[in-house]
Amino acid sequence: MIGIEIFSGPGGMGLGAKYAGIDVALAVEKNAYAAQTYLANHSDTTVVVDDIQNINEFRYEKKGEQTILFGGPPCQGYSKSNRKTRSNENPKNWLFLEFMRTINVVNPDWIVIENVPGLKGMDNGFFLEKICNDLHSLGYTPNFKILNAVNFGVPQKRDRIFIVASRDGIAFEFPTGSFVDNHVSVADALFDLPKLENGTKEDSLKYKHKAKSEYAKLMRGNLRKATQNYVSKNSDLVIERYKHIKQGNNWNDIPLELMSNYKDHTRCHHGIYRRLKEDEPAFVIANYRKSMLIHPTENRGLSVREAARLQSFPDTYKFFGSLDQKQQQVGNAVPPLLAKAVFEQIMKN
């Protein structure tokens, strides 16, 4: 099966597709740094650096195989945490129409659209219904489901909605996941990685010890050193706050005198200053620098490599751009192991 990815980001969904045996021939991403990350890790894929709205032709080698078009249009507008532009008046919330236009150009056998679960309820289901109706009108049979990455071997509780549509009238049945009763924990994912300090900027460090969990072994492969051990430099005040927060807890553990610069600290979002719990999967990492997500046993933020581990990117995967850009790419990506499960299910049809 030949894959074409739009709104590709750094390539998490594309990696999952390749894991499932799909030949991803072409990817489109307008952010130059995310596109650079994609190309560096997917050397056999042609990466087009442009806005999908500017592209009217897709050139790739047609091998007589089925074609699958997939991707995740920008999702901030659909997120429940976005209270400012979460409506049909935000033009970015209509970028899914580019999927419909691209379908007319490519005429794929399968379509996979990935997004935040908030898409289902946004505007009383208007957008989800619109997407499914448009797919029907184009001759496709769509189905959708919210999947939690943690049930597919990803050490993170991350819900995503997938819309899968077939041109051949197949009523797609979603995978259930083989990790429902044996979630991968933060300790499984991170505890073989190097010990780091606040503000560490080491490109390569030896692993702390041999990989003990099956997950760590899968992520490491044959590597001897962990790369991209980049940690944001937090102020002394922020580090002092970290010291008071117990595993699984958030800013509520911080003494009032350390929160005096907040106009009203009681209005802080529950996801701010959260320390990961080592014996459970991680919370959603998203913009983990901005939310001050804390390492379970060390008083610092997460490194790029640690965040990538929690997303199920292998340690060979490298991200490009500034530190902020690397962090954003990791946080926004589709967990490859989650995507792999969806694509493997499609390959069975």
C-alpha positions in Angstrom: 0.0 0.0 0.0 1.2 3.5 -0.9 0.9 6.3 1.6 0.5 10.0 1.2 0.6 12.1 4.4 -0.7 15.7 4.7 -0.3 17.9 7.8 2.5 15.5 8.6 4.3 17.3 11.4 7.5 15.6 12.4 6.4 12.2 11.2 4.9 10.3 14.1 1.9 9.1 12.1 4.1 8.4 9.1 6.4 6.3 11.2 3.4 4.3 12.5 2.4 3.7 8.9 5.8 2.5 7.9 5.8 0.1 11.0 2.6 -1.4 9.5 4.3 -2.0 6.1 3.0 1.1 4.2 5.3 2.7 1.7 4.9 6.4 2.5 5.8 8.0 -0.8 5.0 11.6 -0.1 4.5 13.9 2.9 3.4 17.6 3.0 4.3 19.9 5.9 4.5 23.7 5.8 6.7 24.1 9.0 10.2 24.0 7.7 11.7 22.5 10.9 9.1 19.8 11.3 9.6 19.0 7.6 13.4 18.8 8.2 12.7 16.4 11.1 10.5 14.3 8.8 13.0 14.1 6.0 15.9 13.3 8.4 14.1 10.3 9.8 12.2 9.2 6.6 14.9 9.4 3.9 12.9 7.3 1.4 9.9 9.7 1.5 9.6 12.8 -0.6 8.8 15.7 1.7 7.1 18.8 0.3 7.6 21.9 2.4 4.5 24.0 1.6 1.0 24.8 2.7 -1.4 22.0 1.6 -3.7 24.8 0.3 -1.1 25.6 -2.4 -0.8 22.1 -3.7 -2.9 20.9 -6.6 -0.8 17.9 -7.8 0.7 15.0 -6.0 3.6 13.4 -7.8 4.6 9.9 -6.7 5.3 6.6 -8.2 2.1 4.6 -8.7 2.8 0.9 -8.4 -0.6 -0.5 -9.0 -1.1 -0.8 -5.2 -3.9 0.6 -3.1 -3.3 4.2 -1.8 -4.0 5.6 1.6 -4.3 9.3 2.4 -3.7 10.2 6.0 -2.9 13.0 8.4 -3.9 15.2 11.3 -5.1 18.7 10.5 -4.2 21.4 13.1 -6.2 20.6 16.2 -5.8 23.4 18.7 -9.2 24.8 17.7 -11.0 21.6 18.6 -9.3 21.1 21.9 -11.5 21.4 25.0 -8.8 23.5 26.6 -9.1 26.1 23.9 -11.9 28.4 24.9 -11.1 31.3 22.6 -11.3 29.9 19.1 -13.2 26.7 19.6 -16.0 27.5 17.1 -16.8 27.3 13.4 -15.8 31.0 13.1 -12.1 30.0 13.4 -10.8 29.5 9.8 -8.2 27.0 11.1 -11.0 24.7 12.2 -12.0 24.3 8.5 -8.7 23.0 7.3 -10.2 19.5 7.2 -11.7 20.7 3.9 -8.2 20.4 2.5 -8.6 16.7 3.1 -11.7 16.7 1.0 -10.0 18.6 -1.8 -7.0 16.3 -1.7 -9.2 13.2 -1.8 -10.6 14.5 -5.1 -7.0 14.9 -6.5 -5.6 11.6 -5.1 -8.7 9.3 -5.2 -7.2 7.1 -2.4 -8.6 3.7 -1.4 -8.4 4.5 2.3 -8.5 7.7 4.3 -7.3 8.3 7.9 -7.9 11.6 9.7 -6.5 12.0 13.2 -7.4 14.7 15.7 -8.1 15.5 19.4 -11.2 13.9 20.9 -12.8 17.4 21.4 -13.6 17.3 17.7 -16.5 14.8 18.5 -18.4 17.3 20.7 -17.3 20.6 19.2 -20.3 22.8 18.1 -22.6 19.9 19.2 -20.9 17.5 16.8 -21.2 19.8 13.8 -17.6 19.3 12.5 -17.5 15.6 13.0 -20.9 15.2 11.2 -19.7 17.5 8.4 -16.5 15.5 7.9 -18.4 12.2 7.8 -21.1 13.6 5.5 -18.5 15.0 3.1 -16.7 11.6 3.0 -20.1 9.9 2.2 -20.7 12.4 -0.6 -17.3 11.5 -2.1 -18.2 7.8 -2.1 -16.5 6.7 1.1 -17.7 4.7 4.1 -16.4 6.4 7.3 -16.2 5.2 10.8 -14.7 6.9 13.8 -13.6 6.1 17.3 -11.7 7.7 20.2 -8.6 5.6 21.0 -6.3 5.9 24.1 -2.7 5.5 23.2 -2.0 3.8 26.5 -3.9 0.7 25.3 -1.5 0.3 22.4 1.8 0.2 24.3 2.4 4.0 24.6 3.4 5.0 28.1 1.0 8.0 28.1 -2.8 8.5 28.6 -3.6 10.3 25.4 -7.0 10.1 23.7 -7.2 10.7 20.0 -10.1 10.4 17.6 -9.5 8.6 14.3 -11.8 8.8 11.3 -11.2 5.9 8.9 -13.0 5.7 5.5 -13.0 3.1 2.8 -13.7 3.7 -0.9 -14.8 0.0 -1.2 -17.7 0.1 1.3 -15.7 -1.6 4.1 -17.1 -0.9 7.5 -13.8 -0.5 9.3 -13.5 -2.1 12.8 -11.0 -0.4 15.1 -8.4 -2.3 17.0 -8.9 -2.7 20.8 -5.2 -2.7 21.8 -3.2 -5.5 23.5 -2.1 -3.3 26.5 -5.5 -2.7 28.1 -4.5 -4.6 31.2 -0.8 -4.1 31.2 0.0 -0.4 30.6 3.6 0.7 30.1 4.7 2.9 33.0 6.8 6.0 33.2 9.5 4.0 34.9 9.4 1.4 32.1 9.9 4.2 29.6 12.4 6.5 31.2 14.5 5.0 34.0 17.3 3.7 31.8 17.9 7.2 30.4 20.8 9.4 31.7 20.4 11.4 34.9 20.1 15.1 33.9 20.1 18.5 35.5 18.1 21.6 35.0 19.1 23.1 31.7 21.2 20.2 30.5 22.1 20.5 26.8 24.0 17.3 26.1 23.6 15.9 22.6 24.9 12.4 23.5 25.2 10.6 26.9 25.6 7.0 27.9 22.5 5.3 29.2 22.2 5.0 32.9 22.1 1.2 32.8 20.9 -1.7 30.6 17.4 -1.5 29.4 15.3 -3.5 31.8 11.8 -3.1 30.4 10.7 -4.5 27.1 9.6 -1.0 26.1 13.0 0.5 26.8 14.6 -2.3 24.8 12.3 -1.6 21.9 13.1 2.2 22.0 16.8 1.7 22.3 17.5 -1.0 19.8 21.3 -1.3 19.5 22.2 2.2 20.6 24.8 2.7 23.3 24.1 6.4 23.9 20.9 8.5 24.3 20.8 11.6 22.1 19.0 15.0 22.4 19.2 15.2 26.2 18.0 18.8 26.1 16.2 20.2 29.1 14.8 23.7 29.4 16.5 26.0 31.9 14.1 26.9 34.6 14.6 29.7 37.2 15.6 28.9 40.8 12.1 29.8 41.9 10.5 27.3 39.5 13.0 24.6 40.7 12.1 25.4 44.3 8.4 24.9 43.4 9.2 21.5 41.8 10.8 20.3 45.1 7.4 20.4 46.9 5.4 18.5 44.4 4.8 14.8 45.0 4.5 12.2 42.2 1.1 12.5 40.6 0.3 15.9 42.1 0.4 19.4 40.7 0.7 23.1 41.8 -1.5 22.5 44.8 1.5 21.1 46.6 3.4 24.4 46.2 3.5 26.6 49.3 1.6 29.9 48.9 4.6 32.0 49.5 6.2 30.5 46.3 3.2 31.4 44.2 3.0 35.1 45.1 3.8 36.2 41.5 0.4 34.7 40.3 -2.5 37.2 40.5 -4.7 34.3 41.6 -2.9 31.0 41.9 -6.1 29.2 42.7 -7.1 29.6 39.0 -4.1 27.7 37.7 -5.0 24.9 35.3 -4.8 21.4 37.0 -2.2 20.4 34.4 0.3 23.0 35.5 3.3 21.9 37.5 2.4 18.2 37.4 5.0 15.6 38.4 4.8 12.3 36.6 4.1 9.2 38.6 6.7 6.5 38.0 4.4 3.5 38.4 1.7 4.7 36.0 1.6 6.0 32.4 2.3 9.7 31.8 -0.3 12.4 31.6 -0.8 13.9 28.1 2.6 15.7 27.5 1.4 18.1 24.8 3.3 21.4 25.3 5.2 19.9 28.2 7.6 22.9 28.6 4.8 25.4 28.9 2.9 23.2 31.4 6.0 22.6 33.5 5.7 18.8 33.4 8.1 17.4 36.0 10.3 14.4 35.9 9.1 11.8 38.4 12.3 11.6 40.6 14.4 14.6 39.5 13.5 18.3 40.1 13.5 19.4 36.5 11.5 19.4 33.3 11.6 16.6 30.7 14.3 16.3 28.1 13.4 16.1 24.4 14.5 12.4 24.5 12.3 11.6 27.5 9.3 13.3 26.0 9.9 11.4 22.7 10.1 8.1 24.7 6.7 8.9 26.2 5.3 9.4 22.7 6.9 6.1 21.5 9.5 7.6 19.2 12.5 5.3 19.0 15.8 6.7 20.3 17.2 6.9 16.8 14.6 9.6 16.0 16.0 13.1 16.0 14.2 16.4 16.0 15.3 19.7 14.4 14.9 23.4 15.1 15.3 25.4 18.3 14.7 23.7 21.6 11.2 25.2 21.7 10.5 23.9 18.2 11.8 20.4 19.1 9.6 20.3 22.2 6.6 21.5 20.2 7.1 18.9 17.5 7.3 16.0 20.1 4.3 17.2 22.0 2.1 17.7 18.9 3.0 14.4 17.3 0.8 11.3 16.9 2.3 8.5 19.0 3.8 6.1 16.4 2.7 2.9 18.2 -0.9 4.2 18.3 -0.8 5.0 14.6 0.8 1.6 13.8 -2.1 -0.2 15.4 -4.7 1.6 13.2 -2.7 1.1 10.0 -2.1 -2.6 10.8 -5.9 -3.0 11.2 -6.4 -1.4 7.8 -3.8 -3.7 6.2 -5.9 -6.7 7.3 -8.8 -5.6 5.0 
